[in-house]
Amino acid sequence: MLTAIQIYLIFPILGSVAGAMLWLNYFKRIDLLEGERTRDVVIAFIIGFLTPGLTLWIYYLLGRAGLNFNGEFTNDFLYSLFGVGLAEELTKLAGVFIALRILKNRINEPIDYLVFAGIVALGFSVRENYIYYHNYGSQIITGRTYISSLVHIINTSICVYGIYRTKIFKKGNPYANSIIGISLAVMSHGLFDFFLTQMFLGPLTPLLSSIIYLIGINFWMQMINNCINFSPYFNYEKIASTTKLYTTIFTWYIVILLIEFGYAFYYKNLWYASTVVLKNILNEGFLLIIVALTTSRLRINKGKYLTVKLQLPFHITKNDNEDILFFGLPIKIRGENEKEFRFLWYIGKDIFICPVDPHSPLQKQRPAKLIKKYFLKDDVVTYLVEIFDEEHTRSEMYILKPKTTRLTDLNHKFPVAFLLGNKTPDTESNERPAYQQLKKIDLVYIKLPGQTN
């Protein structure tokens, strides 16, 4: 029989393991072109798991010097940045350098830097989370897993992206990039902790932490996208086959909720356990949905470097590409959803453009070829398509805009899109038309030769 102390320890262990498995599974899926060996992942994770020991020594020395939180605004602000933020980011960064040194022969594409950096940061956060679960109870597992762990992963990734940006993308000065990357990570980490623990705006103060968190997620995904776009293993078909990344987030969220429920039920009762779970869902539900959708979005365009911007991961759209209607407002999560990037599978292939309504302007299917992805203004995802006459003697260039709501496919296998045009796209120009400037010619679906309805 297990003792009460042993049972008490089981829940923090289960929570820590489940949190680790969530993000390890995510890294496996996002590293979709050339995955890492399990042995290398374990090495990076163990190094990260050991790094909090160095952080504790730094905190001990700061405490001996009289530096710590004391409730005074300026002191706590500076300590959040240069005590917590700087100490933890430099500690994790030391772990990353050790891991990359050991695994240097395994670094063969840009995203490997972010994957191994993220796994080191995950190891750090898992050990930190275990301490929190042990001290405060396992009812905080979901918050620590989906917020605190991801904050660690994001900030370490920002450091590493800055340090290796010049080497990978041939962008900027390596010293300036490194200083900017580390400074952004320290500020992000420090301000997140500061706003989370302060109440100078009353109960609204933690909202500032949520804003930093959301901006960080968007920042992280932009970095990941750039790394995938520059991979030597780049493959449109392989990328297009990777769909519904958000299922990893939601599946593990349910597992972790069950651990929280089991902990609360064992130590209290059914009513208390149900209340804890419901409260966590209400408190974290919005952030969870945004996290799951944002971390599932890939803006894929081979060799295309996308400017990394500080912005929220969602915006109001008028471009027929919304993901959510929020009180009537069309909200778009930045990046491409699966309905948009599944068209990647058809790039370079002979296809047929078919009208959804046979009585519409196109009237009948036409032979065509999907040429390339083409971003309009405001990063609206479209594709250039060359449509031929029946004899293949003449052709015209049009734009396909994937449909993301309502009728998005025909017979569950043929993607549906708006056929747009009124002028020949200038593929070499940096001046891209806005979606509203293009005329909707027809609603069409695409299929390969030999496919039947």
C-alpha positions as CSV (number, residue, x, y, z in Angstrom):
1,M,0.0,0.0,0.0
2,L,1.2,3.5,-0.8
3,T,1.6,5.9,2.1
4,A,-0.1,9.3,2.2
5,I,3.2,11.1,1.3
6,Q,3.8,8.8,-1.6
7,I,0.3,9.4,-3.0
8,Y,0.8,13.2,-2.5
9,L,4.0,13.0,-4.6
10,I,2.3,11.0,-7.4
11,F,0.1,13.9,-8.6
12,P,3.0,16.4,-9.1
13,I,5.0,13.7,-10.9
14,L,2.0,12.9,-13.2
15,G,1.4,16.6,-13.8
16,S,5.1,17.2,-14.7
17,V,5.3,14.2,-17.0
18,A,2.0,15.1,-18.8
19,G,3.2,18.7,-19.3
20,A,6.5,17.5,-20.7
21,M,4.8,15.0,-23.0
22,L,2.5,17.7,-24.3
23,W,5.3,20.0,-25.6
24,L,7.6,17.1,-26.6
25,N,4.7,15.8,-28.8
26,Y,4.3,19.3,-30.2
27,F,8.0,19.7,-31.0
28,K,7.8,16.3,-32.8
29,R,4.9,17.4,-35.0
30,I,6.2,20.9,-35.7
31,D,9.6,19.6,-36.7
32,L,7.8,18.1,-39.7
33,L,10.5,18.0,-42.4
34,E,13.3,16.1,-40.7
35,G,12.6,15.0,-37.2
36,E,15.1,14.5,-34.3
37,R,16.2,11.3,-32.7
38,T,14.6,10.4,-29.4
39,R,18.1,10.1,-27.9
40,D,19.0,13.7,-28.8
41,V,15.7,14.9,-27.4
42,V,16.3,13.2,-24.1
43,I,19.8,14.7,-23.9
44,A,18.5,18.2,-24.4
45,F,15.7,17.6,-21.9
46,I,18.0,16.3,-19.2
47,I,20.4,19.3,-19.7
48,G,17.4,21.6,-19.3
49,F,16.2,19.7,-16.2
50,L,19.6,20.3,-14.5
51,T,19.8,24.0,-15.2
52,P,17.5,25.3,-12.4
53,G,20.3,24.3,-10.0
54,L,22.4,27.1,-11.4
55,T,19.5,29.5,-11.1
56,L,19.0,28.7,-7.5
57,W,22.6,29.6,-6.8
58,I,22.2,32.9,-8.6
59,Y,19.1,33.7,-6.4
60,Y,21.0,32.7,-3.3
61,L,23.8,35.1,-4.2
62,L,21.3,37.9,-5.0
63,G,19.6,37.3,-1.7
64,R,23.0,37.5,0.2
65,A,23.5,40.9,-1.5
66,G,20.1,42.1,-0.3
67,L,18.4,41.9,-3.7
68,N,14.9,40.5,-3.7
69,F,11.3,41.3,-4.0
70,N,10.2,43.7,-1.2
71,G,6.8,45.0,-2.3
72,E,8.2,48.4,-3.5
73,F,7.2,49.1,-7.1
74,T,10.6,50.2,-8.6
75,N,12.6,47.5,-6.7
76,D,10.2,44.8,-7.8
77,F,10.2,46.0,-11.4
78,L,13.9,46.0,-11.6
79,Y,14.3,42.7,-9.8
80,S,11.7,41.1,-12.2
81,L,13.9,42.2,-15.1
82,F,17.4,41.7,-13.9
83,G,16.9,39.2,-11.1
84,V,14.3,36.8,-12.5
85,G,14.3,37.5,-16.2
86,L,18.1,37.9,-16.7
87,A,19.0,35.1,-14.3
88,E,16.7,32.5,-15.7
89,E,17.2,33.3,-19.4
90,L,21.0,33.2,-19.1
91,T,20.8,30.0,-17.1
92,K,18.7,28.3,-19.8
93,L,20.9,29.8,-22.5
94,A,23.9,28.1,-20.9
95,G,22.0,24.9,-21.1
96,V,21.2,25.5,-24.7
97,F,24.8,26.1,-25.6
98,I,25.9,22.9,-23.9
99,A,23.1,20.9,-25.7
100,L,24.0,22.4,-29.1
101,R,27.6,21.7,-28.5
102,I,26.9,18.0,-27.7
103,L,24.4,17.7,-30.6
104,K,26.2,19.9,-33.2
105,N,26.3,17.1,-35.7
106,R,22.5,16.8,-35.5
107,I,21.9,20.4,-36.4
108,N,21.0,20.2,-40.1
109,E,18.2,22.6,-40.6
110,P,17.2,26.0,-39.1
111,I,14.3,24.8,-36.9
112,D,16.7,22.4,-35.0
113,Y,18.0,25.5,-33.1
114,L,14.5,26.4,-31.9
115,V,13.5,22.8,-31.2
116,F,16.5,22.0,-29.0
117,A,16.3,25.4,-27.4
118,G,12.7,24.8,-26.6
119,I,13.4,21.3,-25.2
120,V,16.1,22.7,-22.9
121,A,13.6,25.3,-21.7
122,L,11.0,22.6,-21.3
123,G,13.3,20.6,-19.0
124,F,13.9,23.8,-17.0
125,S,10.2,24.4,-16.6
126,V,9.3,20.8,-15.8
127,R,11.6,20.9,-12.8
128,E,10.3,24.3,-11.8
129,N,6.7,23.1,-12.2
130,Y,7.2,20.1,-10.0
131,I,8.3,22.4,-7.2
132,Y,5.2,24.5,-7.6
133,Y,2.9,21.5,-7.7
134,H,4.5,20.1,-4.6
135,N,4.2,23.4,-2.7
136,Y,0.8,24.7,-3.9
137,G,-1.1,21.6,-5.1
138,S,-1.7,20.0,-8.4
139,Q,-4.8,22.1,-9.2
140,I,-2.4,24.6,-10.9
141,I,-1.1,22.1,-13.4
142,T,-3.0,23.4,-16.5
143,G,-1.9,27.0,-15.9
144,R,1.7,26.1,-15.3
145,T,1.8,23.8,-18.4
146,Y,0.1,26.0,-20.9
147,I,1.3,29.4,-19.7
148,S,4.5,29.2,-17.6
149,S,6.1,26.4,-19.6
150,L,5.4,28.0,-22.9
151,V,6.7,31.4,-21.6
152,H,10.0,29.6,-20.8
153,I,10.1,28.0,-24.3
154,I,9.2,31.2,-26.1
155,N,11.8,33.4,-24.4
156,T,14.6,30.9,-24.8
157,S,13.7,30.6,-28.4
158,I,13.9,34.4,-28.8
159,C,17.4,34.4,-27.4
160,V,18.6,31.6,-29.7
161,Y,16.8,33.0,-32.8
162,G,18.6,36.3,-32.2
163,I,22.0,34.7,-31.7
164,Y,21.8,32.5,-34.8
165,R,19.7,34.8,-37.0
166,T,22.7,36.0,-39.0
167,K,24.1,32.5,-39.4
168,I,20.8,31.1,-40.6
169,F,19.2,33.8,-42.6
170,K,22.1,36.2,-43.4
171,K,20.2,39.0,-41.7
172,G,21.6,41.8,-39.7
173,N,24.7,42.0,-37.5
174,P,25.4,39.0,-35.3
175,Y,26.3,41.1,-32.2
176,A,23.3,43.4,-32.6
177,N,21.0,40.4,-33.3
178,S,22.2,38.6,-30.2
179,I,21.8,41.7,-27.9
180,I,18.3,42.4,-29.2
181,G,17.2,38.8,-28.9
182,I,18.5,38.3,-25.3
183,S,17.1,41.8,-24.3
184,L,13.7,41.0,-25.7
185,A,13.6,37.7,-23.9
186,V,14.7,39.2,-20.6
187,M,12.1,42.0,-20.9
188,S,9.3,39.6,-21.9
189,H,10.1,37.2,-19.0
190,G,10.6,39.9,-16.4
191,L,7.5,41.9,-17.4
192,F,5.4,38.8,-17.5
193,D,6.3,37.9,-13.9
194,F,6.0,41.5,-12.8
195,F,2.5,42.0,-14.1
196,L,1.5,38.6,-12.8
197,T,2.5,39.4,-9.2
198,Q,1.6,43.1,-9.0
199,M,-1.8,44.7,-8.5
200,F,-1.2,48.4,-9.4
201,L,-4.1,48.2,-11.8
202,G,-6.1,46.1,-9.5
203,P,-7.4,42.8,-10.9
204,L,-6.7,44.0,-14.4
205,T,-2.9,43.9,-13.9
206,P,-2.6,40.2,-14.8
207,L,-4.2,41.0,-18.1
208,L,-1.0,42.7,-19.1
209,S,0.8,39.4,-18.5
210,S,-1.7,37.8,-20.8
211,I,-1.0,40.4,-23.5
212,I,2.8,39.7,-23.3
213,Y,2.1,36.0,-23.4
214,L,0.0,36.3,-26.5
215,I,2.4,38.6,-28.3
216,G,5.2,36.1,-27.4
217,I,3.3,33.1,-28.9
218,N,2.8,35.0,-32.2
219,F,6.5,36.0,-32.2
220,W,7.5,32.4,-31.6
221,M,5.4,31.1,-34.5
222,Q,6.8,33.7,-36.9
223,M,10.3,32.5,-36.0
224,I,9.3,28.8,-36.5
225,N,7.8,29.7,-39.9
226,N,10.9,31.3,-41.1
227,C,13.0,28.3,-40.0
228,I,10.7,26.0,-41.9
229,N,10.7,28.2,-45.0
230,F,14.5,28.0,-45.1
231,S,14.9,24.3,-44.4
232,P,17.1,22.3,-46.9
233,Y,14.5,19.6,-46.6
234,F,11.6,21.8,-47.7
235,N,8.8,19.9,-49.2
236,Y,5.3,21.3,-50.0
237,E,3.6,17.9,-50.0
238,K,5.0,16.9,-46.6
239,I,4.0,20.2,-45.1
240,A,0.5,20.1,-46.6
241,S,-0.1,16.6,-45.0
242,T,0.6,17.9,-41.5
243,T,-2.8,19.1,-40.3
244,K,-4.7,19.7,-37.1
245,L,-1.7,20.4,-34.9
246,Y,-4.1,21.8,-32.4
247,T,-5.3,18.3,-31.5
248,T,-2.1,17.8,-29.6
249,I,-2.9,20.8,-27.4
250,F,-6.5,19.9,-26.7
251,T,-5.8,16.2,-26.1
252,W,-3.1,16.8,-23.5
253,Y,-5.3,19.5,-21.9
254,I,-7.9,16.9,-21.2
255,V,-5.3,14.6,-19.8
256,I,-4.0,17.3,-17.5
257,L,-7.5,18.3,-16.4
258,L,-8.1,14.7,-15.4
259,I,-5.0,14.8,-13.2
260,E,-6.2,18.0,-11.6
261,F,-9.6,16.5,-11.0
262,G,-8.1,13.3,-9.5
263,Y,-5.9,15.3,-7.1
264,A,-8.8,17.5,-6.0
265,F,-11.2,14.6,-5.7
266,Y,-8.7,12.5,-3.6
267,Y,-8.0,15.2,-1.1
268,K,-11.4,16.9,-1.0
269,N,-14.6,15.6,-2.7
270,L,-16.4,15.4,-6.0
271,W,-18.0,18.9,-5.7
272,Y,-14.6,20.5,-5.0
273,A,-12.9,18.7,-7.8
274,S,-15.6,19.7,-10.3
275,T,-15.4,23.3,-9.1
276,V,-11.6,23.4,-9.6
277,V,-11.8,22.0,-13.1
278,L,-14.6,24.3,-14.1
279,K,-12.8,27.3,-12.7
280,N,-9.6,26.5,-14.6
281,I,-11.5,26.0,-17.8
282,L,-13.2,29.4,-17.5
283,N,-10.0,31.1,-16.5
284,E,-7.8,29.5,-19.2
285,G,-10.3,28.6,-21.9
286,F,-9.9,31.7,-24.1
287,L,-6.1,31.6,-23.9
288,L,-6.1,27.8,-24.6
289,I,-8.1,28.3,-27.8
290,I,-5.8,31.1,-29.0
291,V,-2.7,29.0,-28.1
292,A,-4.0,25.9,-29.8
293,L,-5.0,27.7,-33.0
294,T,-1.9,30.0,-33.1
295,T,0.5,27.1,-32.6
296,S,-1.2,25.2,-35.4
297,R,-0.7,28.0,-38.0
298,L,2.1,27.8,-40.5
299,R,2.8,30.6,-43.0
300,I,4.7,28.5,-45.6
301,N,6.5,30.0,-48.6
302,K,9.8,28.4,-49.6
303,G,12.8,30.7,-49.1
304,K,10.5,33.5,-47.9
305,Y,11.7,35.4,-44.9
306,L,8.8,36.9,-43.0
307,T,9.4,40.0,-40.9
308,V,9.1,39.1,-37.2
309,K,6.6,41.6,-35.6
310,L,5.4,42.3,-32.2
311,Q,1.7,41.9,-32.6
312,L,-1.2,40.0,-31.1
313,P,-1.9,36.6,-32.7
314,F,-5.3,37.6,-33.9
315,H,-6.9,40.6,-35.7
316,I,-10.2,41.7,-37.2
317,T,-10.4,40.8,-40.9
318,K,-12.6,41.8,-43.9
319,N,-11.0,39.3,-46.3
320,D,-13.3,36.3,-46.1
321,N,-10.7,34.4,-44.0
322,E,-12.1,34.6,-40.5
323,D,-11.7,31.8,-38.0
324,I,-14.2,33.0,-35.4
325,L,-17.2,35.3,-35.3
326,F,-16.9,37.1,-31.9
327,F,-20.1,39.0,-31.3
328,G,-20.4,39.6,-35.0
329,L,-16.7,40.6,-35.5
330,P,-14.8,38.4,-37.9
331,I,-11.6,37.4,-36.1
332,K,-8.6,35.9,-37.9
333,I,-5.9,34.0,-36.1
334,R,-2.6,34.9,-37.8
335,G,-1.0,32.4,-40.0
336,E,-2.6,29.8,-42.3
337,N,-5.2,27.3,-41.1
338,E,-5.3,23.8,-42.6
339,K,-7.9,24.9,-45.2
340,E,-5.4,27.4,-46.6
341,F,-2.2,25.5,-46.6
342,R,-3.7,22.2,-47.9
343,F,-3.5,23.9,-51.4
344,L,0.3,23.5,-51.0
345,W,-0.1,19.9,-52.0
346,Y,-1.2,20.9,-55.5
347,I,1.7,23.3,-56.3
348,G,3.3,22.5,-59.6
349,K,0.8,19.9,-60.5
350,D,-1.7,19.7,-63.4
351,I,-5.2,20.1,-62.0
352,F,-8.7,20.9,-63.1
353,I,-10.5,24.1,-62.0
354,C,-14.2,23.2,-61.7
355,P,-17.2,25.4,-61.0
356,V,-19.2,24.6,-57.8
357,D,-22.3,25.7,-59.7
358,P,-22.3,24.4,-63.3
359,H,-24.5,27.4,-64.3
360,S,-21.9,30.0,-63.0
361,P,-19.5,31.9,-65.2
362,L,-16.9,29.2,-65.6
363,Q,-19.6,26.6,-66.6
364,K,-17.3,23.6,-67.0
365,Q,-14.0,22.3,-65.7
366,R,-10.8,23.8,-67.2
367,P,-7.3,22.4,-67.2
368,A,-4.9,24.4,-65.0
369,K,-1.7,24.4,-63.1
370,L,-1.2,25.8,-59.6
371,I,2.0,27.9,-59.9
372,K,2.9,29.3,-56.5
373,K,1.7,30.8,-53.3
374,Y,0.9,34.5,-53.6
375,F,0.4,36.8,-50.5
376,L,-1.9,39.8,-51.1
377,K,-1.8,42.9,-48.9
378,D,-2.5,42.2,-45.2
379,D,-0.9,38.8,-45.7
380,V,-4.1,37.3,-47.3
381,V,-3.1,33.8,-48.5
382,T,-3.8,33.1,-52.2
383,Y,-2.4,31.0,-55.0
384,L,-1.5,31.9,-58.6
385,V,-3.2,29.5,-61.0
386,E,-2.7,29.3,-64.8
387,I,-5.9,28.3,-66.5
388,F,-5.8,26.9,-70.1
389,D,-8.4,26.6,-72.8
390,E,-9.4,23.1,-73.8
391,E,-6.8,22.8,-76.5
392,H,-4.0,24.0,-74.2
393,T,-3.1,26.7,-76.7
394,R,-3.9,29.8,-74.6
395,S,-3.8,30.5,-70.9
396,E,-4.6,33.2,-68.4
397,M,-3.3,33.8,-64.9
398,Y,-5.8,34.1,-62.0
399,I,-5.7,34.0,-58.3
400,L,-7.3,31.4,-56.0
401,K,-8.3,32.4,-52.5
402,P,-9.0,29.3,-50.3
403,K,-12.4,29.3,-48.7
404,T,-12.1,29.0,-44.9
405,T,-15.7,29.1,-43.7
406,R,-18.9,27.3,-44.6
407,L,-18.4,25.4,-47.9
408,T,-14.7,24.7,-47.7
409,D,-14.6,21.5,-49.6
410,L,-16.8,19.5,-52.0
411,N,-17.6,15.9,-51.1
412,H,-15.1,16.1,-48.3
413,K,-12.1,15.8,-50.7
414,F,-12.0,18.7,-53.2
415,P,-10.8,22.1,-51.7
416,V,-13.1,25.0,-52.6
417,A,-11.8,28.5,-53.4
418,F,-12.8,31.9,-54.8
419,L,-11.5,32.4,-58.4
420,L,-10.3,36.0,-58.4
421,G,-9.1,38.3,-61.2
422,N,-9.5,41.5,-63.2
423,K,-5.8,42.1,-63.9
424,T,-2.7,39.9,-64.4
425,P,-0.8,39.6,-61.1
426,D,2.7,41.0,-61.2
427,T,4.6,38.3,-59.4
428,E,7.8,40.2,-59.4
429,S,6.4,43.4,-57.9
430,N,6.4,44.1,-54.1
431,E,3.1,46.0,-54.7
432,R,0.5,43.4,-54.1
433,P,-3.2,44.1,-54.6
434,A,-5.6,44.1,-51.7
435,Y,-8.3,41.4,-51.5
436,Q,-11.0,44.0,-52.0
437,Q,-9.5,45.2,-55.2
438,L,-9.9,41.8,-56.9
439,K,-13.1,40.7,-58.6
440,K,-14.8,37.5,-57.6
441,I,-15.2,35.6,-60.8
442,D,-16.5,32.3,-59.6
443,L,-16.6,29.8,-56.7
444,V,-14.6,26.7,-57.8
445,Y,-13.0,23.5,-56.5
446,I,-9.9,21.8,-57.6
447,K,-9.2,18.2,-58.4
448,L,-6.5,16.1,-60.0
449,P,-6.8,14.4,-63.4
450,G,-8.5,11.0,-62.9
451,Q,-10.4,12.0,-59.8
452,T,-14.1,11.7,-59.9
453,N,-16.8,13.4,-58.0
